């Protein structure tokens, strides 16, 4: 694929010369090439690309005809993983509407803010999350919503919920001109002021991310992925669903991750491409059912969101000998991947998150925004067509989050002499112990080497003498003592990096994307 320079969103970026003109066009290309191949599979439902396309056209036509959905309208999806989620996203893309996928784990107050801030007209909810919508309606906090669609059998207190099935009636679409720079989604991410920011992703970004995955992972129409991470997150939506649509592969969808079911489906559906946080692979391999199945078709194992221990990597290589391992790093603002580990890499690079994606550009800068030397730590800045246009109705964030066309990641990183990127810490998670800077990931990587540690996280906690000191929160594999942990770290790192406090828990708190919630760890009692 040839790469050329173009101007998008007032930034000069690298782009693939030949590419679909919008997300729906990407689906149409796969319908033309792979119409009879399976596109979506879930709980007995199996849709070919041709069938998927027909359903998307009907949904789009009915939304346009009956609800007067037009280009630029915002449509909220408050759904668990299901086939309807996938169809709705492509129907919105067909109409030029902007899909707003919301995190189903959020509380009503958070959800109502996002609904109002986005100015969404239509809301789709399934029966599991209907009580949240009912509560918001009771509080009259989502008055901007004109139509409510319910997927499932539960009846709400109100009678005005429209059944999703009416969108499946025969209908045609009046064509709308959709350009690749048009908004495709608004995904909300944490804001520095405490209020979430709505990152506005484009058709251009989603398409290039799908193509980046295709190029680096060398996927094609033979690929089958198992989506167990939420579709409201860029990993599930773009890294898996859009990626598979791009290459003509199959997406097997799980409502939510359950280890036993994940293992069974991986084998039964002959899954070739897995993409999860490291914890899921650990849970998978220690499950008693793991050895009962054949995983010989798995040839891609992607991971991200947390460090992967060498022990886990060795086990993955042992149990999935036909697989290439790909660490991937990205964010909502990068429309999924910013870096991907290439197919073959030396063990000396195992701590890296890989190389910049083919159309990506990166640099590391110091506190004065001056370029850092190779292996020097600073803030990672990222540029490319996959970077979001900006934040919805948030000029302050737009002014502070971008520099000369680059997005400020907020991550501390270094780039080695070979171009491999290493994430050292979040800027906000950097621990300052009496003037000594401590990167939490460095200590976490050491803890993951301990044979009795399943998971670990490092945070800074207040200290009267040093300002901050190191605290380790550990999920043990077996009984282990606090002093044993401290001694283990002391043998490998400088004294000031050794945890002053060690706390053992049964599980680390995580968000829906699988990332550890370090703020919650800081507030745990019993240092």
N, C-alpha and C positions, 0 to 999 in steps of 0.2 A: 504494500500500500504506500503510494507516494505521499509525502508530507510536504505541504506548502505553507506559506504565511498568508494570513488574512486578518482583517480588522473586524472584531466583534465586541460589542459593548465598550467601544472606544479603547480597546486593547488590541495590540498586534499579537496574535497567537499562532502557534503551529496547529494545522488541521490536516485531516486526511483528505486528499484531493477528491477521491470518489467516495461518496457517503449518501445515505438516505436523506431526503430533504426534510423529514420530520419523523416523529416516532411512529405514527400510523403508517407512513410509507415504508418504514422498516418492517412492520408486520406484513404489509402487502408483498414485499419482496420475498419473504419466507413462505407466504401462501403460494406464490407463483412457483417457487422452487420445491417446496416440501409440503404441499397441500394435504397429502394423505398421511403424513407423519403425525405422531401424537405431540401435541403442544402442552396440554394441561391435564394432570391426573390427580384425582383426590377422591378417596373413599368410594370407589366404584364408578366414578364419573371419569370418562376418558374422552377428551376433545381433540380432534385433529386440528391442524392449522386452518383448514378450510372451515370447519365447524366453529372454531374460535372467531374467525373473521366474520362469519355470518351473524353470530350472536352480538359481536361488538357493533356491527352496522345497525342491527335492530335497536339495541340500547341507545345508541347515538341518535337514531332517527326519532325514537319516542321522546327522548329528553328534549330534542330540538322542537318537535311538533307540539307536545303537550305542556312542557314546562318553559318553553321559549328560551332554552339554554343557548347562549351565544358566546362568541369568542371573548375570552377574558373573564367570564363568570367563574366564581370560585365554588367548588363542590367538595364538601367534607366527606371523608370516608372514616367512620369509626367502627371498624370491623376487625375481627380476628382473621387469621389467614384462611382464605377460601377462594374458590374459583371466581365468585362474583367480584371480589376485590380486583383481580387481574383484568376481568372484562371491563369493569368501570373505568379503570385507568386508561385503557386504550380507547374507550368510547369518548372520554374527555379529550384525549389527544386528537381524535378525529374531528371534534367540534372546535378545538382551540380553547376549550375550557381549562381552568387551572385546578388540578386535583390537590386537595389539602388532606393528606393522610395523617390522622392523629394517633398518638400513642394511647392505646387502650388502658394503660396502667395509670394514667394521670387522673387526678381528682377533678371533681366537677368545676371547682374554681379555676383550675388551670385550663381546662377544656373550654370553658365559656370565654375566657380571655382570648384564646386563639380563634374561636369562632367569630367573636366580635371584631378582633383586630384584622382578620382576613376579609371581613365583610361577606361571608359565605351565604349563598342563597339556598342551597340544597344540602341536606344531611342524610347520609346512609348509615344505618345502625343495624346490628343484628341483635337477636333476642338476648344474648348474654350481656350486652352493654346497654340495653334499653333502660334499665333503672337509672343510669347516669344521665341519660337524656331527659328522662321524666323529672329528675331532680332539678336539672337546669331549667326546664320549662316551668316548673313550680315556682322557681325563683325569678322567672321572667328575665333571665340573663342572656337569652339567645334570640332576641326579637328579630334579628336580621334574617333568620332562616324562614323561607317561605314554604318549602316542601320538606316533609319528613318521609323517608322510605324505610320500611322495616323488612329485614331479611330474616325469616324464621317464622315460628308459629305463635310466639307469645303476643298477647294483646296488651297494648298500653292502656293507661287510664283514659287517654283521649282516643277518639275515633278517627282522627284525621291522618293517621299513619297510612301511607300508600303502600300496597303490596309490591314488592320488587317485580313480581311476575308480569305486571302490566307493561314493563319495559321489554319483555320478550316477544310481544306481539309484532306481527309483520309491519315493517315501516321502512321508509327510505329517507335519505339524508340530502338536504340541500347543501351542496358543497361550499365549504369555507376555505379561504386561502390561509394556510398555516405556514409560516416561515420558521426556519430552524432557530431563529433568535427569539421567537415567541416564548412566553413562560409556559412551562409544563406542570410544575408542582410548586407548592409552598410547603417546606418542611421546617418545623419549629425546633430550634436548638437553644441551649442555655444562653442567657444574656448576662453581660457583665454587670448590669444594673439590677439584676434579679428578675427582670421580665424576659420571657422567651423572645427570640428573634426569628422571624419567618424568612428562611433562606429561599430565594426564588431561583429554582433550577429551570434550565431551558431544554428544549428539544435537542439543541446542539450539544449540550453537556451530556445528556443521557445517551445519545448516539455515540459520541466519542468514547465515553466510558465503556460502553458495550464493546466497541471495536478495540479499545486498549486491552480488555480482558481476552478477547479473541486472539489478538496478535501474540501476547506474551504467553498465554496458557495453551495456545494452539488448539482451540476447541473447534468442533465442526458439528454437523447435523447428527452425528452418532452420540453426542453427549446427552447424559441424563443427570439432572441435579435433584437433590432433595432439599426443599426449602423448609427449614425448621425455625429459622430466625424470623422475626416479624417482617411482614411485607411493608409495614409503615416505615421501615428503616432502609437506608440506601443499600445495605448489603443484600437484603432479601429482594428488594424491588429492582435494583439496577445490576448488582453483582451476580444475581442469579436469574430472575425472571427476564429482564430486558436482554441480558447477555444471551440467554437461551433462545429468545425470539430472534435475535440477530443472527445466530448461527443455524437456526432450525432445529435446536435440541428440544428436549422434553423437561418440563418442570413438574416434579412430583411434590405436592403440597401437603404439609402437616399443619393441623390447626395450631398446635403448639408443640414444643419439644418435650418428648417423653423418651427416656433412654431405650426402653425395651422396644417401643414401636419404631424408633429411629433405626435401631439395629436391624429389625425385621424388614423394614421397607428398603433399607440400603441393599440388602441381599435380594429380596423378592423382586424389586423393580430394576435390578441390575444397574444400580446407580454408578456412574463413572466419575462424578464431580461433587465433592463435598466442600462446604464453605461454612465455617463456624468459628466461635471463640475457642481457645485451647481447652477450656474446661470441659466442653462437650466431648472432645476426643478422649480426654482422660476418663470421663464417666462412661463412655462407650467401651473402652478397652478393659475396664475393671468390672464391668457388668457380667454376671454369671452366664448370660446367654450369648456373650460375644463369640465364644469359640464354636458355637453351633452352626455358624453360617459361613458361606463362601463370599469373599469380597474381591475376587480376582479381577472384576471389571473396573474397580476403582482405580483411576489413573491420574486424578488430580485431587489433591488435598490442599485447600486454601484455608488460611487462618489469619486472625488479626484481632485488635482490640485489647490485647494483653500479651505479656511475654510468654513464649513457649519454651519450656525447659528442655535441656538437651536429652534428659531421660525420656520425655514424651516424644521428641523427635526420633530417637533411636527406636522406640516402640512402634511408632508409625511406620518407619522404614521396614521394621521386621514383619509387622502384620499386614502391611499394604505394599508389598515389594514391587508392584507394577506402577506405583504412584510417583508423581513429581510433587514436591512440597513447595507451596508458594505462600510466603508471608506477604500480607497486603496491608497497606496503610492508607487511610483516607478519612474523610469526614463528610458530613452532610454538604458542606460548602464545596467539596471537590467532586460531588456527584458520584461518590464511592471511591475508586482507587486513585491515589496520587503516586504511589510507588507499588511495584509488584516484584517479588523475588523471581529472577529468571529460572528456567527449568533446571539448569544445572549450576550449582554454586559450590564453592569450597566451604568446608566446615569452619574455616576461619571467618567466614562472613555470616555465620548462622545467627548472630545477634542483630543483623541488619534487617530492615524492613524492605530491602530490595533497591532497585533502580527506579528513577523516575519513569512514569509511563511514557510510551513513545511520543506523545504530543505534549508532554509536560516539561516545564522548566522550573528549576528550584535554585534557591540560594539561601545561605545562612548569613544572618547579619547580627552585629553586636548591638549594644544598647543605643548606639548613635546611628543605627541603620547603615553602618559601613560593612562591606563584605568581609566575611571571616575567611581565614586560611583553611586548607584541608585539615580535617580532624579537630578544628577549633569549634567549641560549642557556642551556639547563639540561637536566635529565633529562626525557625524555618518559614520561608516565604515561598509560595507556590503560584505558578502561572500556567494557563492553558485554557482550551475551549471548554473544559469540564468544570471550571470554576463558576460558581453561581454569579448571576448578574449583580446581585446585592441582596439587601434585606427589605422585605415588604414594609413600606410606609415607615421607614426608620432611617432618617437622614443622618442621625448621629452615628449609628453603627456603620453606615456606608462610608462616612468620612474617616472613621478610625480603623476600619478593618482592611483597607486596601492601600497599597503603596506602589505607585508606578506600574499599575496593572497586575501586581502580585497580591494574593490574599495572605494576610497575616494569620498563620495557623495557631499561634499561641503555644506552640510546642518548642521545646529546646531540643536541638538536634545537632548532629555533625555529619559532614559528608567526607568520606575518605578519598584517597588519591585515585581510586578506581571508580568513583562516582556512586558508591553504595551509601545509602542513607541510614543513619542510626538515630532513633528517637531516644533522647536521654531523659526527658521529663516534660510534664506540663509546666509552663512558667509559674502557674499558680501553686503547683505542688512542690516546687523547689524548697528545700529545707535549709534555713540559715541558722546554723548553730554557732553562736558567738562569732559570726563573721566567716565561718567555714561553710562553703556551699556543698550541700549533699544532694545528689540526684537519687530520687527514690528508686528508679529502675535499676540502678547499679546494685543497691542492697537487695532488691527483690530477686534479681538474677542469681545472687549468691544463695539466698534462701531456697530457691528452687533446686539448687544442687543437693540440698539435704535430703537424704532418702526417706525421712519421716514427714516431709512437708508436701502436702497436696497442693495448697494454694497459699499465697502470701501477698500482703500489701504493706507498703511503708508509708507512714504519714508523719508530719511534724506536729508536735503538741507543745503547748506553752510551758516555759520553764523560767523560774525566777532568776536564775543565774545566767543562762545562755540565751534566753529569749525563746528558743525552740530546741527541742531534742527529738531524737528518732524514736518512733514507736512502731513495732511490728505487730500486725494482726495476721494470725496463721490459722489455716484449716489443716489439722494434722491428718496424716494417713494412719498413724498409730500413736500411742502415748509418747510424748516427748516433753522434756522439762524446759523451763525458761532459761536456766543457766546453760544447758546444752546448746540452745539456739544462739545465745550470746557468745559462747566460746567458739562456735562454728564460724560465726561472722568475724570474730576477732582474729582468727587465724588467717583470714583472707583479705580483710580490709583494715584501713586505719582506725584507730581507737574511736575517733569522734564519729565514725559512721556506724558503730555498734549500737543496736537498739538499747535505749535505757529501759524501755518498757516492752514486754512481750505479752500479747493477749491471744488466747486460743478461742476460736469460735467454730460453730458447726458449718457455717456458710458465710461467704462474703456478700454484702449487699450489692446488687447490680441493677442497672437500668435495663430497659427492654432490649437494648442493643448488646447486652452482655458486659458492658463496661462497669468497672468497680466504682461504687459511689464513695469516694474518699472522704467527702465531708461527713458522711454518716459514721465512718470509722473514727474520725476525730472526736465525735461526740459519744462514742461508746464508753461506758463506765468500767471501772476496775482496771486502770492502767497497770 
